[in-house]
Amino acid sequence: MKSIKEKMLLPLLLVAVMSFGQNSIDDETGKTNSKFTLGVFGGLNIPSLSGGNDNELSRDFTSRAGGAFGFTSTLDLGSNFALRVDVLYSSEGGKRDGMQAIDASSINPQAPSGAFYYADFNNESILNYLEIPAMLKYNIPTGKSSNFYVDFGPYIGFLLNAKQKTSGSSPIYADREGTMPIAPTDQSFNDEADVTDSINSVNFGLTGGVGYAQGVGFGHIFLEVRGAYGLTVVQKETENGKSHIGNLLIALGYSIPL
């Protein structure tokens, strides 16, 4: 299995090799503008878990705040089009606060399969990925060294780790409405569990967004907003739900021609 470093470097090296011939051709014709750019970016990630409302354990999750950062590269294809390949760390997942289901067998080993109890506590799923999107980018010039752009394409994500963090205390009930207590005294839910083995290790999805780039110094500073949606079900076992990850990323970055 390839190491994380190899996964990060391979797509960027591929774009660089593809651009090498383009730059050589430009040198022969006397043109000096580079076909290849390399940059860094980072920002606020607003991920969510969706599509799990048919399962008590995965329903009602909302967005949480996370971080994302990485490298970006582009290869100019001509006519304002470019190939963009990124490699980034993306913290995703979701949170759920309030009355929610817990597996009844975790409280009572004699409980039948598929039975649930309920309690009022905070629950956060944190899924950290290494993602590699490959997008077609279209630039819309607005000045000599500035442009708007749009990009869209597929991505692949490799799960780095996953954990479930819970906090708070609550009685345990037999019903979601909290009218039938089975453990009337408060029970602590302060815990953190590694759930990496219960999550699919590879995720495929689609991503795209809009941005603005302005020439500054040797390169361009850019601000962008983009969204992503995972097509792969997050959970390995369907009894834990059939959720999909998604996120909205607001990022600032800087790229230079090579």
C-alpha positions in Angstrom: 0.0 0.0 0.0 1.3 3.5 -0.9 2.4 5.7 1.9 0.5 9.0 2.6 3.5 10.9 1.2 3.4 9.0 -2.0 -0.3 9.6 -2.3 0.2 13.3 -1.8 3.1 13.7 -4.3 2.1 11.5 -7.2 -0.8 13.6 -8.6 1.3 16.8 -8.3 4.3 15.2 -10.0 2.0 13.9 -12.8 0.7 17.4 -13.6 4.3 18.7 -13.4 5.5 16.1 -15.9 2.6 16.9 -18.2 3.5 20.6 -18.1 7.2 20.0 -18.8 6.8 19.4 -22.5 4.5 22.4 -22.8 7.1 24.7 -21.2 9.8 23.3 -23.4 7.7 24.1 -26.5 7.2 27.6 -25.3 10.9 28.1 -24.8 11.6 27.1 -28.4 9.1 29.7 -29.7 10.5 32.4 -27.4 7.5 32.5 -25.0 8.3 32.7 -21.3 4.9 32.3 -19.7 4.6 29.0 -17.7 1.9 26.4 -18.3 2.2 25.1 -14.8 1.4 26.6 -11.4 1.9 25.2 -7.9 0.4 26.7 -4.7 -0.8 26.2 -1.2 -4.2 26.9 0.3 -6.2 26.4 3.5 -9.4 27.5 5.2 -12.6 26.7 6.9 -14.4 23.5 6.2 -18.1 23.1 7.0 -18.8 19.4 6.6 -22.0 17.4 7.2 -23.4 13.9 7.2 -26.5 13.4 5.1 -28.8 10.7 3.9 -28.9 8.7 7.2 -32.4 9.6 8.4 -33.8 6.1 7.8 -31.6 4.8 10.7 -31.9 5.9 14.3 -28.1 5.8 14.8 -27.3 8.1 11.8 -30.3 10.5 11.6 -30.4 14.2 12.4 -26.7 15.0 12.1 -25.9 18.7 11.3 -22.8 20.5 10.2 -19.7 20.9 12.3 -16.6 23.2 11.7 -13.4 21.7 10.6 -10.2 22.6 8.8 -8.8 21.9 5.3 -5.4 22.7 3.8 -3.1 21.4 1.1 -1.4 21.9 -2.3 -2.9 22.9 -5.6 -1.5 22.6 -9.1 -2.8 23.7 -12.6 -1.8 22.9 -16.1 -2.9 25.4 -18.7 -4.8 23.7 -21.6 -5.5 26.8 -23.6 -8.6 28.8 -24.4 -8.9 29.7 -20.7 -9.2 26.1 -19.7 -6.9 24.3 -17.2 -6.5 21.0 -15.5 -6.4 21.4 -11.7 -5.2 18.7 -9.3 -5.2 19.3 -5.5 -4.0 17.2 -2.6 -5.5 18.3 0.7 -6.2 17.2 4.3 -10.0 17.6 5.0 -11.6 17.2 8.4 -15.2 16.2 7.8 -18.2 14.6 9.6 -21.1 16.0 11.6 -22.6 16.6 15.0 -25.9 15.8 16.7 -27.0 17.3 20.0 -30.0 16.5 22.1 -32.2 13.4 22.5 -30.8 10.6 20.3 -30.6 6.9 20.0 -28.0 4.6 21.5 -27.7 0.9 20.8 -29.7 -0.8 23.5 -27.2 -3.7 23.7 -24.5 -1.3 24.9 -26.7 -0.8 28.0 -28.4 -4.2 28.3 -26.6 -7.2 26.6 -30.0 -9.0 26.7 -31.7 -6.4 24.5 -32.8 -7.7 21.0 -30.8 -6.7 17.9 -32.0 -3.4 16.5 -33.4 -2.1 19.8 -32.6 1.4 20.9 -32.6 3.4 24.1 -32.5 7.3 24.1 -30.5 9.9 26.0 -29.9 13.7 25.8 -26.2 14.3 25.1 -23.7 15.8 22.5 -22.3 13.6 19.7 -19.7 14.5 17.2 -18.4 12.3 14.3 -14.9 13.4 13.1 -13.8 11.9 9.8 -10.3 13.0 8.5 -9.5 12.4 4.9 -6.6 12.9 2.4 -8.5 14.0 -0.7 -7.3 14.3 -4.3 -9.7 16.2 -6.6 -9.0 16.5 -10.4 -11.0 19.3 -11.9 -11.5 21.1 -15.2 -11.0 24.8 -14.5 -12.3 27.7 -16.6 -10.8 31.2 -16.2 -12.8 34.4 -16.8 -10.2 37.2 -17.2 -11.2 40.5 -15.5 -8.0 42.4 -15.9 -4.3 42.0 -16.9 -3.5 39.9 -13.8 -6.9 39.0 -12.3 -9.7 36.5 -13.1 -12.7 34.8 -11.8 -12.8 31.0 -12.3 -15.1 28.0 -12.0 -14.0 24.4 -11.6 -15.6 21.0 -11.4 -14.6 17.4 -11.3 -14.4 14.1 -9.4 -12.3 13.4 -6.3 -11.1 10.4 -4.3 -10.7 10.5 -0.5 -8.5 8.2 1.6 -9.7 7.9 5.3 -6.9 8.8 7.7 -8.8 8.3 10.9 -12.2 8.5 12.4 -13.5 9.1 15.9 -16.7 9.6 17.8 -16.7 12.1 20.6 -19.6 12.3 23.0 -20.2 14.5 26.1 -22.8 15.4 28.6 -24.9 13.5 31.1 -28.5 12.3 30.9 -31.0 9.7 32.2 -31.6 6.9 29.7 -35.1 6.4 28.3 -37.0 3.7 26.4 -38.6 6.3 24.1 -37.4 9.3 22.1 -39.8 11.6 23.9 -38.2 10.9 27.3 -41.3 9.8 29.1 -40.2 6.3 30.0 -36.9 6.4 32.0 -35.1 3.1 32.5 -32.1 4.7 34.3 -33.6 7.7 36.0 -30.2 9.0 37.4 -27.8 10.9 35.1 -25.4 8.7 33.2 -22.1 10.2 31.9 -21.6 10.2 28.1 -18.1 11.8 28.2 -16.1 9.5 25.9 -14.0 9.4 22.7 -13.8 6.2 20.6 -11.8 5.3 17.5 -14.3 4.2 14.9 -11.8 4.0 11.9 -12.5 0.3 11.4 -16.2 0.9 10.9 -15.8 3.5 8.1 -15.1 2.8 4.5 -11.5 3.6 3.8 -12.0 5.1 0.3 -14.6 7.6 -0.7 -15.4 8.8 -4.3 -17.3 12.0 -4.9 -17.8 15.2 -6.9 -16.5 18.7 -6.2 -16.7 22.1 -7.7 -16.7 25.8 -6.9 -16.0 29.4 -7.9 -13.1 31.7 -7.0 -11.2 34.9 -7.7 -7.5 35.3 -8.3 -5.4 38.5 -8.2 -1.8 38.8 -9.3 0.5 39.6 -6.3 4.3 39.5 -6.4 5.5 36.4 -8.4 2.2 34.7 -8.4 -1.5 35.0 -7.6 -3.5 35.1 -4.4 -6.9 33.4 -4.6 -10.1 33.2 -2.6 -12.5 30.4 -3.4 -15.7 28.7 -2.3 -16.4 25.1 -3.3 -18.6 22.3 -2.3 -18.2 18.5 -2.4 -20.5 15.5 -2.1 -19.3 11.9 -1.4 -21.0 9.3 -3.5 -19.7 6.4 -1.3 -21.7 5.4 1.8 -19.6 6.2 4.8 -20.4 3.2 7.0 -19.1 -0.3 6.3 -22.2 -1.9 8.0 -25.6 -0.8 6.9 -27.1 -1.4 10.4 -25.0 1.7 11.4 -26.6 3.8 8.7 -26.1 4.8 5.1 -24.7 8.3 5.4 -22.9 10.4 2.8 -20.3 13.1 3.6 -20.4 16.6 2.1 -18.7 19.9 2.8 -18.5 23.6 2.0 -14.9 24.9 1.9 -14.0 28.6 2.1 -10.2 28.8 1.3 -7.5 31.4 0.7 -4.3 30.4 -1.2 -1.3 31.5 -3.2 0.1 30.0 -6.3 3.3 30.6 -8.4 4.2 29.7 -12.0 7.0 27.1 -12.4 
